[in-house]
Protein backbone atom coordinates (compact mmCIF):
# COMPACT_ATOMS: atom_id res chain seq x y z
CA UNK A 1 0.00 0.00 0.00
CA UNK A 2 1.67 3.20 -1.19
CA UNK A 3 1.99 6.16 1.15
CA UNK A 4 1.21 8.54 -1.74
CA UNK A 5 -2.18 6.86 -2.27
CA UNK A 6 -3.10 7.25 1.40
CA UNK A 7 -2.04 10.89 1.51
CA UNK A 8 -3.87 11.65 -1.74
CA UNK A 9 -7.11 10.21 -0.36
CA UNK A 10 -6.90 12.30 2.81
CA UNK A 11 -6.14 15.48 0.89
CA UNK A 12 -9.00 14.78 -1.53
CA UNK A 13 -11.39 14.24 1.38
CA UNK A 14 -10.36 17.62 2.77
CA UNK A 15 -10.32 19.71 -0.40
CA UNK A 16 -13.37 18.01 -1.98
CA UNK A 17 -12.05 18.75 -5.45
CA UNK A 18 -9.81 16.72 -7.78
CA UNK A 19 -8.27 19.80 -9.42
CA UNK A 20 -7.38 21.51 -6.14
CA UNK A 21 -5.99 18.24 -4.78
CA UNK A 22 -3.81 17.79 -7.86
CA UNK A 23 -2.51 21.36 -7.56
CA UNK A 24 -1.85 20.96 -3.83
CA UNK A 25 0.12 17.74 -4.43
CA UNK A 26 1.89 19.12 -7.51
CA UNK A 27 0.51 16.40 -9.74
CA UNK A 28 -2.31 15.92 -12.26
CA UNK A 29 -6.00 15.10 -11.92
CA UNK A 30 -5.57 11.74 -13.72
CA UNK A 31 -2.82 10.88 -11.23
CA UNK A 32 -5.13 11.68 -8.32
CA UNK A 33 -7.87 9.49 -9.83
CA UNK A 34 -5.38 6.69 -10.42
CA UNK A 35 -4.17 6.77 -6.81
CA UNK A 36 -7.72 6.67 -5.44
CA UNK A 37 -8.61 3.78 -7.76
CA UNK A 38 -5.48 1.89 -6.67
CA UNK A 39 -6.36 2.41 -3.00
CA UNK A 40 -9.92 1.19 -3.60
CA UNK A 41 -8.58 -1.96 -5.29
CA UNK A 42 -6.23 -2.65 -2.39
CA UNK A 43 -8.95 -2.18 0.21
CA UNK A 44 -11.63 -3.91 -1.85
CA UNK A 45 -14.21 -1.16 -1.24
CA UNK A 46 -15.50 1.96 -2.96
CA UNK A 47 -14.28 5.06 -1.11
CA UNK A 48 -15.92 7.82 -3.13
CA UNK A 49 -19.13 8.12 -5.12
CA UNK A 50 -18.97 10.52 -8.04
CA UNK A 51 -21.85 12.95 -8.60
CA UNK A 52 -21.41 14.75 -11.92
CA UNK A 53 -18.34 16.91 -11.39
CA UNK A 54 -18.44 16.37 -7.65
CA UNK A 55 -18.32 13.38 -5.30
CA UNK A 56 -19.02 12.32 -1.75
CA UNK A 57 -17.39 9.79 0.55
CA UNK A 58 -19.14 6.47 0.93
CA UNK A 59 -19.69 5.01 4.40
CA UNK A 60 -16.58 2.89 3.82
CA UNK A 61 -14.78 6.05 2.74
CA UNK A 62 -15.60 7.81 6.02
CA UNK A 63 -14.36 4.83 8.03
CA UNK A 64 -11.21 4.52 5.92
CA UNK A 65 -10.53 8.25 6.31
CA UNK A 66 -10.59 7.99 10.10
CA UNK A 67 -8.18 5.04 10.15
CA UNK A 68 -5.83 6.44 7.49
CA UNK A 69 -5.61 9.83 9.20
CA UNK A 70 -4.55 8.10 12.41
CA UNK A 71 -2.01 5.98 10.54
CA UNK A 72 -0.47 8.98 8.80
CA UNK A 73 -0.48 10.97 12.04
CA UNK A 74 1.50 8.21 13.76
CA UNK A 75 3.90 8.10 10.83
CA UNK A 76 4.41 11.88 11.02
CA UNK A 77 5.26 11.62 14.72
CA UNK A 78 7.73 8.83 14.02
CA UNK A 79 9.36 10.72 11.16
CA UNK A 80 9.68 13.98 13.10
CA UNK A 81 11.09 12.11 16.08
CA UNK A 82 14.11 11.10 13.98
CA UNK A 83 14.55 14.47 12.27
CA UNK A 84 16.72 17.33 13.46
CA UNK A 85 14.56 20.51 13.36
CA UNK A 86 17.36 22.27 11.43
CA UNK A 87 17.01 19.70 8.65
CA UNK A 88 13.24 19.96 8.26
CA UNK A 89 12.42 21.41 4.84
CA UNK A 90 9.22 23.10 5.93
CA UNK A 91 7.00 25.16 3.67
CA UNK A 92 4.50 26.90 5.91
CA UNK A 93 1.81 29.19 4.51
CA UNK A 94 0.33 31.52 7.12
CA UNK A 95 -2.70 33.72 6.55
CA UNK A 96 -3.39 36.62 8.92
CA UNK A 97 -5.40 39.81 9.06
CA UNK A 98 -3.71 43.17 9.63
CA UNK A 99 -4.32 43.35 13.39
CA UNK A 100 -2.30 40.16 13.95
CA UNK A 101 0.41 41.10 11.45
CA UNK A 102 0.95 44.40 13.28
CA UNK A 103 1.14 42.90 16.78
CA UNK A 104 2.59 39.45 17.54
CA UNK A 105 2.98 37.75 14.12
CA UNK A 106 6.54 39.12 13.57
CA UNK A 107 7.56 37.51 16.86
CA UNK A 108 6.05 34.20 15.76
CA UNK A 109 7.84 34.49 12.41
CA UNK A 110 11.18 35.06 14.16
CA UNK A 111 10.70 32.01 16.37
CA UNK A 112 9.79 29.83 13.42
CA UNK A 113 12.92 30.94 11.57
CA UNK A 114 15.05 30.16 14.61
CA UNK A 115 13.44 26.74 15.21
CA UNK A 116 13.28 25.66 11.57
CA UNK A 117 16.08 27.56 9.80
CA UNK A 118 15.68 25.49 6.64
CA UNK A 119 12.03 26.40 6.29
CA UNK A 120 10.19 28.54 3.78
CA UNK A 121 7.52 30.71 5.37
CA UNK A 122 4.91 32.54 3.33
CA UNK A 123 2.66 35.16 4.93
CA UNK A 124 -0.56 36.23 3.25
CA UNK A 125 -2.41 39.29 4.61
CA UNK A 126 -6.04 39.52 3.58
CA UNK A 127 -9.60 39.79 4.87
CA UNK A 128 -11.16 37.09 7.02
CA UNK A 129 -13.46 35.93 4.21
CA UNK A 130 -10.64 35.61 1.69
CA UNK A 131 -8.29 33.89 4.14
CA UNK A 132 -10.86 31.23 5.00
CA UNK A 133 -11.53 30.64 1.31
CA UNK A 134 -7.79 30.21 0.73
CA UNK A 135 -7.71 27.78 3.64
CA UNK A 136 -10.53 25.66 2.22
CA UNK A 137 -8.86 25.55 -1.19
CA UNK A 138 -5.62 24.28 0.37
CA UNK A 139 -3.59 27.43 -0.31
CA UNK A 140 -2.92 28.11 3.40
CA UNK A 141 -1.84 25.87 6.26
CA UNK A 142 -3.04 28.02 9.16
CA UNK A 143 -5.02 31.24 9.47
CA UNK A 144 -5.39 33.92 12.13
CA UNK A 145 -8.55 35.92 11.52
CA UNK A 146 -11.94 36.85 12.97
CA UNK A 147 -14.06 33.79 12.15
CA UNK A 148 -13.42 30.08 12.66
CA UNK A 149 -13.54 27.51 9.88
CA UNK A 150 -16.30 25.23 11.13
CA UNK A 151 -16.33 22.71 8.29
CA UNK A 152 -15.66 19.05 9.01
CA UNK A 153 -12.06 18.20 9.87
CA UNK A 154 -10.85 21.71 10.70
CA UNK A 155 -9.65 22.72 14.14
CA UNK A 156 -10.16 26.22 15.52
CA UNK A 157 -9.34 27.95 18.77
CA UNK A 158 -9.39 31.46 20.18
CA UNK A 159 -5.85 32.78 20.05
CA UNK A 160 -6.48 36.22 21.63
CA UNK A 161 -8.97 39.04 22.09
CA UNK A 162 -8.33 42.77 21.54
CA UNK A 163 -10.22 45.69 23.02
CA UNK A 164 -11.41 48.31 20.52
CA UNK A 165 -11.06 52.09 20.73
CA UNK A 166 -12.63 54.89 18.78
CA UNK A 167 -9.72 57.00 17.53
CA UNK A 168 -9.37 60.20 15.56
CA UNK A 169 -7.14 63.17 14.88
CA UNK A 170 -6.78 65.61 17.81
CA UNK A 171 -7.80 68.27 15.26
CA UNK A 172 -11.14 66.54 14.74
CA UNK A 173 -12.21 65.48 18.21
CA UNK A 174 -12.44 67.02 21.67
CA UNK A 175 -10.37 64.76 23.94
CA UNK A 176 -12.24 65.93 27.04
CA UNK A 177 -15.72 65.40 25.68
CA UNK A 178 -17.59 62.13 26.21
CA UNK A 179 -19.30 61.38 22.90
CA UNK A 180 -22.71 59.78 22.80
CA UNK A 181 -23.59 57.19 20.17
CA UNK A 182 -25.66 59.81 18.35
CA UNK A 183 -22.74 62.26 18.28
CA UNK A 184 -20.41 59.59 16.91
CA UNK A 185 -22.95 58.65 14.25
CA UNK A 186 -23.04 62.25 13.08
CA UNK A 187 -19.28 62.27 12.45
CA UNK A 188 -17.45 60.92 9.37
CA UNK A 189 -16.82 57.21 10.06
CA UNK A 190 -13.95 55.08 8.76
CA UNK A 191 -14.85 51.39 8.90
CA UNK A 192 -13.63 48.01 7.78
CA UNK A 193 -14.61 46.41 4.49
CA UNK A 194 -18.33 45.81 3.94
CA UNK A 195 -19.38 42.34 5.06
CA UNK A 196 -16.38 41.88 7.37
CA UNK A 197 -16.97 40.87 11.02
CA UNK A 198 -16.06 44.37 12.38
CA UNK A 199 -18.29 46.05 9.78
CA UNK A 200 -21.22 43.84 10.85
CA UNK A 201 -20.81 45.26 14.37
CA UNK A 202 -21.27 48.88 13.28
CA UNK A 203 -25.07 48.90 12.76
CA UNK A 204 -25.86 47.12 16.06
CA UNK A 205 -23.51 49.52 17.86
CA UNK A 206 -25.44 52.54 16.59
CA UNK A 207 -28.77 50.67 16.63
CA UNK A 208 -29.58 52.45 13.40
CA UNK A 209 -28.96 51.12 9.89
CA UNK A 210 -29.17 54.68 8.51
CA UNK A 211 -25.71 55.37 9.95
CA UNK A 212 -24.29 53.02 7.30
CA UNK A 213 -25.66 55.30 4.58
CA UNK A 214 -24.06 58.43 6.07
CA UNK A 215 -20.49 59.74 5.89
CA UNK A 216 -18.90 56.31 5.71
CA UNK A 217 -15.52 55.30 4.30
CA UNK A 218 -14.60 51.61 3.97
CA UNK A 219 -11.22 49.94 3.69
CA UNK A 220 -9.95 46.36 3.78
CA UNK A 221 -6.63 47.67 5.16
CA UNK A 222 -6.21 48.53 8.83
CA UNK A 223 -3.07 50.66 8.14
CA UNK A 224 -5.10 52.64 5.59
CA UNK A 225 -7.87 53.23 8.12
CA UNK A 226 -5.34 54.46 10.68
CA UNK A 227 -3.71 56.75 8.11
CA UNK A 228 -7.09 58.25 7.16
CA UNK A 229 -7.87 58.85 10.84
CA UNK A 230 -4.49 60.54 11.40
CA UNK A 231 -5.17 62.84 8.45
CA UNK A 232 -8.51 63.88 9.92
CA UNK A 233 -10.89 62.20 7.51
CA UNK A 234 -12.99 60.65 10.27
CA UNK A 235 -13.07 58.51 13.40
CA UNK A 236 -12.56 54.75 13.42
CA UNK A 237 -13.00 51.85 15.82
CA UNK A 238 -9.75 49.86 15.75
CA UNK A 239 -7.91 47.43 18.05
CA UNK A 240 -6.28 49.55 20.76
CA UNK A 241 -3.15 47.39 20.71
CA UNK A 242 -2.45 48.39 17.11
CA UNK A 243 -2.41 52.18 17.69
CA UNK A 244 -0.43 52.42 20.94
CA UNK A 245 2.43 54.25 19.23
CA UNK A 246 0.18 56.76 17.47
CA UNK A 247 -1.74 57.47 20.68
CA UNK A 248 1.51 57.96 22.61
CA UNK A 249 2.93 60.32 19.96
CA UNK A 250 -0.23 62.40 19.80
CA UNK A 251 -0.89 61.66 16.12
CA UNK A 252 -4.15 60.09 17.25
CA UNK A 253 -6.38 60.64 20.23
CA UNK A 254 -8.70 58.16 21.89
CA UNK A 255 -12.33 59.23 21.61
CA UNK A 256 -14.06 59.07 24.97
CA UNK A 257 -17.43 57.40 24.42
CA UNK A 258 -20.48 56.62 26.52
CA UNK A 259 -20.77 53.17 24.92
CA UNK A 260 -17.62 51.03 24.38
CA UNK A 261 -17.22 49.22 21.07
CA UNK A 262 -17.28 45.41 21.52
CA UNK A 263 -13.87 43.65 21.53
CA UNK A 264 -12.66 41.54 18.62
CA UNK A 265 -11.83 37.88 19.10
CA UNK A 266 -9.19 36.34 16.83
CA UNK A 267 -9.38 32.70 15.78
CA UNK A 268 -6.67 30.32 14.60
CA UNK A 269 -7.80 27.57 12.20
CA UNK A 270 -5.95 24.70 10.56
CA UNK A 271 -6.59 21.22 9.17
CA UNK A 272 -4.66 18.23 10.58
CA UNK A 273 -3.90 16.52 7.27
CA UNK A 274 -0.85 14.32 6.49
CA UNK A 275 2.34 16.15 7.27
CA UNK A 276 0.48 18.65 9.45
CA UNK A 277 1.96 17.61 12.78
CA UNK A 278 4.34 20.51 12.31
CA UNK A 279 1.35 22.78 11.68
CA UNK A 280 -0.06 21.68 15.04
CA UNK A 281 3.24 22.65 16.64
CA UNK A 282 3.03 26.03 14.90
CA UNK A 283 -0.51 26.48 16.22
CA UNK A 284 0.68 25.81 19.75
CA UNK A 285 3.64 28.16 19.32
CA UNK A 286 1.23 30.83 18.06
CA UNK A 287 -0.92 30.33 21.13
CA UNK A 288 2.09 30.83 23.44
CA UNK A 289 3.36 33.82 21.44
CA UNK A 290 -0.02 35.57 21.60
CA UNK A 291 -0.23 34.84 25.32
CA UNK A 292 3.19 36.39 25.92
CA UNK A 293 2.28 39.46 23.87
CA UNK A 294 -0.94 39.98 25.83
CA UNK A 295 0.89 39.55 29.14
CA UNK A 296 3.32 42.34 28.24
CA UNK A 297 0.71 45.07 27.71
CA UNK A 298 -2.25 46.46 29.61
CA UNK A 299 -4.61 43.51 30.33
CA UNK A 300 -7.53 45.76 29.39
CA UNK A 301 -6.15 46.08 25.85
CA UNK A 302 -5.47 42.42 24.94
CA UNK A 303 -6.06 39.10 26.60
CA UNK A 304 -6.18 35.35 25.93
CA UNK A 305 -9.35 33.29 26.02
CA UNK A 306 -10.04 29.57 26.41
CA UNK A 307 -10.13 27.03 23.56
CA UNK A 308 -12.82 27.78 20.98
CA UNK A 309 -13.82 24.25 20.01
Order of alpha helices (4+ residues) and beta strands (2+ residues): alpha-alpha-alpha-beta-beta-alpha-beta-alpha-alpha-beta-alpha-beta-beta-beta-beta-alpha-beta-alpha-beta-alpha-beta-alpha-beta-beta-beta-alpha-beta
